Amino acid sequence: MPIRIPTWRPRAPLQPLQLDWLEAAGVEIACLRLDLVDPLLSGNKWFKLAPYLEQAAAAGAQGVISLGGAHSNHLHALAAAGRRFGFACVGLLRGEAQQTPTVDDLQRMGMALHWLGYGGYRARHQPDFWAPWLARYPGFHVIGEGGLGLQGASGCSCLVAMAEAQLADIGWSDFDGWWLATGTGTTLAGVLLGDVRRSVFGAQAVPSDHGVATQVAGLLDEAGASERRYQLIDAARGGFARLDEPLRQFILETEQASAVPLEPVYTGKALMALRDFCKSGQLARGSRLIFIHTGGLQGRRVLMGASADYTQV
């Protein structure tokens, strides 16, 4: 049965974030709570997925196929969308077969899984990679790893207007810039496309050699916006999805102080990098930034253990 995607435009609330280190630095932060748009289709993932799903529906696709790891927020959101809207999903996974909370959810939500090993997953960039899979799943629409691409970025550009529409609600007339975690750089590029005048800071959740800068530059060039400037901040803390004790404590203390849940792969690292940025005096007193909470709370379960506080599907 061809994909049918109803019009669904979720709206995330914009909430002031009050923390001692922000007050000490004289910096105001409002948090765009994408984690609250939906229990399963939360965070930035739906905004990246929506344009691809609309394209698949317009083409009469029979389902969607994509890639990710055993803890992938992208695949988790895609599987949730498939169950919500009634279309078939296939996930190609990195590494050998294993059971994780995310994999358990993918199976419960009806996604067909195929494990590629590590060598097989590295081959995803080869020009003939998709041919056998599309032969096996004829009529399926391909979405790249993490939703990387100009369509995914364009889907995130609406976050700018979403936040701007709520400024008066928090007593702001304007603000100076954006702060968000970056993995593929797709959401960062979307914000840059949606806001042509404010500063944008991307806290890299991956090491600098993972190509975020190249990917963002490529997306902006494809969109005809190569002149747009931004700043990347190293927030990887030694590696992707690596959790050290200072980060764990920062997350737990911040959650207690603000009641905003974080996870250690993206949002926790991004906010900790913002704290360090403020403490080093790199933001002028009186600055106002919007921190985009990109969701991903399902990923808390492995890294945070008993502190995860996340209910499985």
Backbone hydrogen bonds, N-H to C=O, Kabsch-Sander energy under -0.5 kcal/mol:
donor,donor_aa,acceptor,acceptor_aa,energy
3,I,61,A,-2.4
8,W,6,P,-0.6
15,Q,13,P,-0.6
15,Q,31,C,-2.5
17,L,29,I,-2.9
18,Q,16,P,-0.5
19,L,17,L,-0.6
22,L,19,L,-0.7
23,E,19,L,-2.0
24,A,20,D,-2.4
25,A,21,W,-1.3
26,G,22,L,-0.9
26,G,23,E,-0.7
27,V,22,L,-2.2
28,E,287,S,-2.9
29,I,17,L,-0.6
30,A,289,L,-2.1
31,C,15,Q,-3.9
32,L,30,A,-0.5
32,L,291,F,-2.5
33,R,13,P,-2.7
33,R,31,C,-1.0
34,L,32,L,-2.0
34,L,293,H,-0.8
36,L,33,R,-1.9
37,V,34,L,-1.3
42,S,40,L,-1.5
43,G,34,L,-2.9
44,N,294,T,-1.4
45,K,42,S,-0.7
48,K,44,N,-1.7
49,L,45,K,-2.4
50,A,46,W,-2.9
52,Y,48,K,-0.5
52,Y,49,L,-0.7
53,L,49,L,-2.3
54,E,50,A,-2.5
55,Q,51,P,-2.0
56,A,52,Y,-2.5
57,A,53,L,-2.5
58,A,54,E,-2.3
59,A,55,Q,-1.7
60,G,57,A,-1.2
61,A,56,A,-2.7
62,Q,139,G,-2.6
63,G,139,G,-0.7
64,V,88,A,-2.2
65,I,141,H,-2.6
66,S,90,V,-2.2
68,G,92,L,-1.9
72,S,69,G,-1.5
76,H,72,S,-1.6
77,A,73,N,-2.5
78,L,74,H,-2.3
79,A,75,L,-2.8
80,A,76,H,-2.0
81,A,77,A,-2.4
82,G,78,L,-2.4
83,R,79,A,-2.3
84,R,80,A,-2.7
85,F,81,A,-3.0
86,G,82,G,-1.3
87,F,82,G,-1.6
88,A,62,Q,-0.7
90,V,64,V,-2.1
91,G,112,A,-3.1
92,L,66,S,-2.6
93,L,91,G,-0.6
93,L,114,H,-3.1
94,R,68,G,-1.7
95,G,117,G,-1.5
100,T,98,Q,-0.6
103,V,70,A,-0.6
104,D,100,T,-2.8
105,D,101,P,-1.9
106,L,102,T,-2.6
107,Q,103,V,-2.3
108,R,104,D,-2.3
109,M,105,D,-2.4
110,G,107,Q,-1.2
111,M,106,L,-2.3
112,A,89,C,-2.3
114,H,91,G,-2.1
116,L,93,L,-2.8
117,G,95,G,-2.5
120,G,116,L,-0.8
121,Y,117,G,-0.8
122,R,118,Y,-2.0
123,A,119,G,-1.0
124,R,121,Y,-1.8
125,H,122,R,-0.9
126,Q,123,A,-2.1
129,F,126,Q,-1.8
131,A,128,D,-0.5
134,L,130,W,-2.7
135,A,131,A,-1.7
136,R,132,P,-1.7
137,Y,133,W,-2.3
140,F,137,Y,-1.6
141,H,63,G,-2.8
143,I,65,I,-2.3
146,G,67,L,-0.7
147,G,144,G,-2.3
148,L,145,E,-1.6
153,A,149,G,-2.2
154,S,150,L,-2.9
155,G,151,Q,-2.0
156,C,152,G,-0.9
156,C,153,A,-0.8
157,S,153,A,-0.8
157,S,154,S,-0.7
159,L,156,C,-1.8
160,V,157,S,-1.3
161,A,157,S,-0.6
162,M,158,C,-2.1
163,A,159,L,-2.1
164,E,160,V,-2.7
165,A,161,A,-2.1
166,Q,163,A,-1.7
167,L,164,E,-1.2
169,D,166,Q,-0.6
170,I,166,Q,-0.8
170,I,167,L,-1.2
171,G,168,A,-1.1
172,W,167,L,-2.4
176,D,288,R,-2.8
177,G,288,R,-1.2
178,W,199,S,-2.1
179,W,290,I,-2.6
180,L,201,F,-1.9
181,A,292,I,-0.5
182,T,203,A,-2.4
189,A,185,G,-2.4
190,G,186,T,-2.0
191,V,187,T,-2.3
192,L,188,L,-2.2
193,L,189,A,-2.1
194,G,190,G,-1.8
195,D,191,V,-1.9
199,S,176,D,-1.8
201,F,178,W,-2.6
202,G,231,Q,-2.9
203,A,180,L,-3.0
203,A,201,F,-0.6
204,Q,202,G,-0.8
204,Q,233,I,-3.2
205,A,182,T,-2.7
210,H,207,P,-2.0
211,G,208,S,-0.9
215,Q,211,G,-2.5
216,V,212,V,-2.9
217,A,213,A,-2.4
218,G,214,T,-2.1
219,L,215,Q,-2.2
220,L,216,V,-2.6
221,D,217,A,-2.4
222,E,218,G,-2.3
223,A,219,L,-1.7
224,G,221,D,-1.3
225,A,220,L,-3.5
228,R,225,A,-1.9
231,Q,200,V,-2.3
233,I,202,G,-3.2
235,A,204,Q,-1.4
235,A,233,I,-0.7
239,G,236,A,-1.2
242,R,239,G,-1.5
243,L,241,A,-0.5
244,D,242,R,-0.6
248,R,244,D,-2.2
249,Q,245,E,-2.7
250,F,246,P,-2.3
251,I,247,L,-2.5
252,L,248,R,-2.3
253,E,249,Q,-2.8
254,T,250,F,-2.6
255,E,251,I,-2.6
256,Q,252,L,-1.9
257,A,253,E,-2.0
258,S,254,T,-2.4
259,A,255,E,-2.5
268,G,263,E,-3.0
270,A,266,Y,-2.6
271,L,267,T,-2.5
272,M,268,G,-2.1
273,A,269,K,-2.2
274,L,270,A,-1.7
275,R,271,L,-2.1
276,D,272,M,-2.2
277,F,273,A,-2.1
278,C,274,L,-2.5
279,K,275,R,-2.7
280,S,276,D,-1.6
281,G,278,C,-1.8
282,Q,277,F,-2.0
286,G,26,G,-3.7
287,S,284,A,-1.9
289,L,28,E,-2.4
290,I,177,G,-2.2
291,F,30,A,-2.7
291,F,289,L,-0.6
292,I,179,W,-2.2
292,I,290,I,-0.6
293,H,32,L,-2.2
293,H,291,F,-0.7
294,T,292,I,-0.9
299,G,296,G,-1.9
300,R,297,L,-1.8
301,R,298,Q,-1.0
303,L,299,G,-0.8
304,M,300,R,-3.1
305,G,301,R,-0.6
307,S,304,M,-2.2
308,A,305,G,-2.1
